[in-house]
Amino acid sequence: MKSVLNIAFELAKLLPPSRVDSIAGRLKILDPVEGITSVVSLVGSPFAKEVLQKFFDAWQSTNLSSETAALILQTASHTHHETLKEQQLELVMTGPSTPFVSTRRTEQVILDLVREAKRELFVVSFVAYRWDAIIEALQDAVSQGVEVKVLLEASRVDGGSLKRDQSETLRKLVPKASIYYWTLRTDEFLFGKVHAKIVVSDKENAFLTSANLTGHAMEKNFEAGVLIRGGEIPRDISRHLQGLIDTKIITEA
């Protein structure tokens, strides 16, 4: 039974729901003469045909009815595609590329999230400088009423580790943005740094990356990240960051 379920899920990842429904419909009225061959013929991809044949082989080793097998296929397909609607993950890379994996670049993804934001945008980075395209996108966002918050590493004067205060430059470029520093450090986090790199938009989409908001990170460094659309993670990140503000662990610069 477990094998049937596992293979059904593999098939659901390969075929659109409409094709799975066609297979399930034919399976329910399986002709004992034409047999499984007629059902396999509904699939064009050789690999998908192979997986479908494995499903039939696994099913025939059980005492499940054809109606039950059809329902298993449809349930696997429905669950898989509803999960995709709820949350989608995308690998994001900057640096040397290969012909084997196609990915978007860090700056492209950040710009998309900033431009898509309708209500709120929270950006976290250790340092931020020479990021002209993103600055322009943030300026457009605030002009359209988006609440922009930025958490950066503070200068040594403000309890951080940097020689210079980053907030002064950013405040000139995006005056309506709220800029925050991590100022309340207990002994447990003494000498800790704002090392996270995050962009979260409207509590719905989040980008976690190794890249700081710098020209080198956007264009020259080898950087990697994951874009998360939908699901609980963007909401949890947003709630956590707002909680740091509410409890005054991070404060406005």
CORLINZI-V41207 format. One record per backbone hydrogen bond with DSSP energy under -1.0 kcal/mol. NH is the residue of the N-H (numbers start at 0). CO is the residue of the C=O. Records with the same first field share a line. If there is no record, write none. Layout:
BEGIN
NH = CO + CO
END
This chain:
BEGIN
4 = 0
5 = 1
6 = 2
7 = 3
8 = 4
9 = 5
10 = 6
11 = 7
12 = 8
14 = 10
19 = 15
20 = 16
21 = 17
22 = 18
23 = 19
24 = 20
25 = 21
26 = 22
27 = 23
29 = 26
34 = 30
39 = 35
40 = 36
41 = 38
42 = 39
48 = 44
49 = 45
50 = 46
51 = 47
52 = 48
53 = 49
54 = 50
55 = 51
56 = 52
57 = 53
58 = 54
59 = 55
61 = 58
68 = 64
69 = 65
70 = 66
71 = 67
72 = 68
73 = 69
74 = 70
75 = 71
76 = 72
77 = 73
78 = 74
79 = 75
80 = 76
81 = 77
82 = 78
83 = 79
84 = 80
85 = 81
86 = 82
87 = 228
89 = 226
91 = 224
92 = 103
93 = 222
108 = 104
109 = 105
110 = 106
111 = 107
112 = 108
113 = 109
114 = 110
115 = 111
116 = 112
120 = 146
121 = 199
122 = 148
123 = 197
124 = 150
128 = 212
134 = 130
135 = 131
136 = 132
137 = 133
138 = 134
139 = 135
140 = 136
141 = 137
142 = 138
144 = 141
145 = 140
146 = 118
148 = 120
149 = 177
150 = 122
151 = 179
152 = 125
155 = 161
158 = 155
159 = 154
161 = 153
169 = 165
170 = 166
171 = 167
172 = 168
173 = 169
176 = 173
177 = 147
179 = 149
180 = 250
182 = 180 + 248
183 = 248
184 = 182
188 = 185
189 = 186
191 = 188
194 = 192
197 = 123
198 = 206
199 = 121
200 = 204
201 = 119
203 = 200
204 = 200
205 = 227
206 = 198
207 = 225
208 = 196
209 = 223
212 = 126
213 = 211
217 = 213
218 = 214
219 = 215
220 = 215
222 = 93
224 = 91
225 = 207
226 = 89
227 = 205
228 = 87
229 = 203
235 = 231
236 = 232
237 = 233
238 = 234
239 = 235
240 = 236
241 = 237
242 = 238
243 = 239
244 = 240
245 = 241
246 = 242
247 = 244
248 = 243
249 = 243
250 = 180
252 = 178
END
